[in-house]
């Protein structure tokens, strides 16, 4: 493999995980530090709902080991709009909120679009042009999570490829499966964990995912997050994949 594979879950605060992921005696204040040593990445959902402060990003960086990565969901105020190209102010506010405090622990930014948002090539091109590739000298990497079937087309992936932006693969879900490589990294969110499976997925499914990740990493870095599905089992699925790799 030439690329790195990082695997994690969405967030680190979820009450049912205190029964099956976190040790019973662990303080809630220590959950991030524990999760960051059991996993290799975390997708932060809180940035989707509200603006964080620089000291928050600084604290996250201090509580996690070297090599750990946070990916951030961009704010809904920038992506839940009829005209995406009008989101420049929201994008600028998000980028100025302290992201650089994460330093090398800042991974890709996931710009998740609502399921009702249809592909408009001109609007999408204008929106992508609002996403800078550096912030105060820190490289930025962007991924678009398109959830309407109209995005499953060459015109969309061509726009991404020209800017080294990835298409998020919302695998094991009802959303369109856009798996065309368009960037030096891949961003996957797998959503098929099931109640009754000790590791969320069957052993055969975990083996298939591990094989797929190894194949993808021959050419690029890979970020995979176990999201949604039977959420209580998501850390177990992520750890099972890490063990296989």
N, C-alpha and C positions, 0 to 999 in steps of 0.2 A: 504494500500500500504506500502511496505517496502522500495521501491526505490524512488529516486527523479526524477521528470520529468522536463526537461529544454527545452524550445521551443524558436526558433528564426528564423533568416533569414541569408542569405549570405551577409556579409559586412554591411556597414551602409551609404555608399556614392552612391546615385543613384538619379539623377536629378528628375525623376517623383515622387519620394517620398516626394519632397518638396511641392507637390500640395495636397497630401492626407494622409501623415503620420506625417511629421514634421510641426509644426506651421509656418505660413508664416513669422513671425518676427524672427524666430530662426536663429542664426548665424551658418554658416556651421561648424565652429570650435566647436560648442556645440552639433553637431548631435550625436556623439557617446554617450555622457552623457545622452541625451534624449532617444536614442534607448535602452540603457542599463537599463533604468527605466521602459520602456514600455514592454521589452522582458526579458527573463531570460538567454539567451545565444546568441552568434553570431558566425557564422563560417567565419573565415578570409580567403579570397581568395588570398590576396596579397602575402602571403607566398609561394604560388604555383609558382608565376611568378618571384620572386626576393627575395634576402636576406634582412631581416630587421635588424635593429640595436638594441642593448640592450636598449638604451634610448627610442626607439619607444615602445617596450613592456612595459617598466616602465611607460610611459605616459598613455598607454591604461589601465593599472592596476589602475592608480591614478584617472582616469576619470570615473570609474565604481564602482557601490556599492558592498558591501560585499555580497558574495554568487553568484555573476554573474560569468559566465564562457565563456571563448573563446575556441573554437576548431580551430585547424589550419590545413589548407591543406598543406601537405608536398610538397617540391619543385618538379617540373616536371623533373628536372635534375636527380632526384633519381628514378623516376618511369617510365619515358618515354624512356625506354631502351630495347634493344633486350634481354639483359641478366641482369636481376634485381640484381643478386648477385654481379655485378660489380659496384653497386652504393654506396659502402661503404664510399668513400670520400665525395660524395654529402650529404649523410646522416649525417656524422660527422660534416660537415660545417654547416648544418641546425641546428643541436642540439647545436652547440657552438655559435649560433648567438644571444643568450640572452633570450631564452625561460623561463629560471628560474626566470626572472624578473616578470613574471606573477604570480609566487607563486601559491597559491591555486586556482587562477582563470584560470589556465591552465587546459583545458579539454582534451579530446581525440585528437589525431593527425590522420587525414584522409589521407591515402596513396592511392590516386586515380590513377588507372591504365588506360591507353588508351583503347578505345573500340577494338582495333586491337590486344591487348595483349592476347594470348591464355594461358591456364593453363598448366604449366610445373611443375609437383610436386617437382622435385629436385631443380629447380631454385627458386621456391617459398619458399621451406623450407630454402634454403640458405639465401634468402632475409629476411625472417622473423627472422632468427637468428642474423641479423644485427641490429635489433630494440631492444634497451635496455629497461629494465623495470624501471630504475631509472636514473635520471640525477642530479648530485650534491646533492643527497639525496631526490630529488623531484620525486614522483612516476610518471611514464609515462604510458599512456593508448593508445593503437594503434587500428586503424580500417582500413581494406582494402576495398577499393571500386573497385571491379572487374566488368568490364563492358562487358566482352565477355561471351557468353553462356557456354563455356567450363568450367567455374568456378562453375557452378551449379551442384556440385557433392560432394559426401561424402568425397572424398580424400582431397578436399580443406577445407571443414569445420573441418575435423579431424585435419589438420595441425593448424588451428586457435585455436581450442579448447585446444590443448596441450600447447598453449602459452598464453591463456586468451586474445586473440585478436578477435575483433568483425568483422563481415562482414557487411559492410554498405548496408542498404536496400534502393535502389533507387526506391522508390515506385511511382506508377502512371506514369511509364515511360516504354520505350521500352527495358530497360536493364534487365538482369536476376534478378528475385526476390529471393534473398537468405535470408530467414528469420529464419534459424536455429540458436538457441542460442549457442554462443561459448565463451562468455565472461561475466563478471559481469555487463556489460552495453550493451545497444542497441543503435545503431546509425542509424537514418533514415533521408533520404533526400526525401521529397515528392515534386513531380514536376507537379501536375495536376491543378494548379490554372488557371481559365479561365476568359477571358474578358466578362463583362456583369454580373458577380456574384459580388455583393458588397463586399463579404469577400473572393473572389477568388474561394472558393468551395461552393456548396449548403449547406444549413443548415443541411440536412440529412447526407451529406458526412462528415461535421464537427462533427456531433454527433457520427458517426461511428468511426472516427479517435480518438475522445476523449475516447470512450469506449475501443478501442484497446490499447491506451496508458495506461489507468488504469489497464488493464489486464496484460500488459507487466511489469508494475511497481510493480506487486506483488512479483516479484523475482529479479529485477535488476533495476539499474538506466537507464533512457531513455533520449537520446538527439534527438530532432527532429528539422529539419530545413526545412522551406518552400523555395524551390529553383526553379529557372527556371520558366516554365509555363508563366503565365501572371504576370511578375515580379512586375508591379506596384501595384498589389493587395497582394503581399506576406506578408507585415507587417500586413495587416488587417486579413489575414488568421491566422497568428501566434497569434495575439492578441485574435481572436475569440476562438482559442483552449485554450489559457491560461485562458480565462474567464470561459470556460466550466469546467476546472479542478480546 
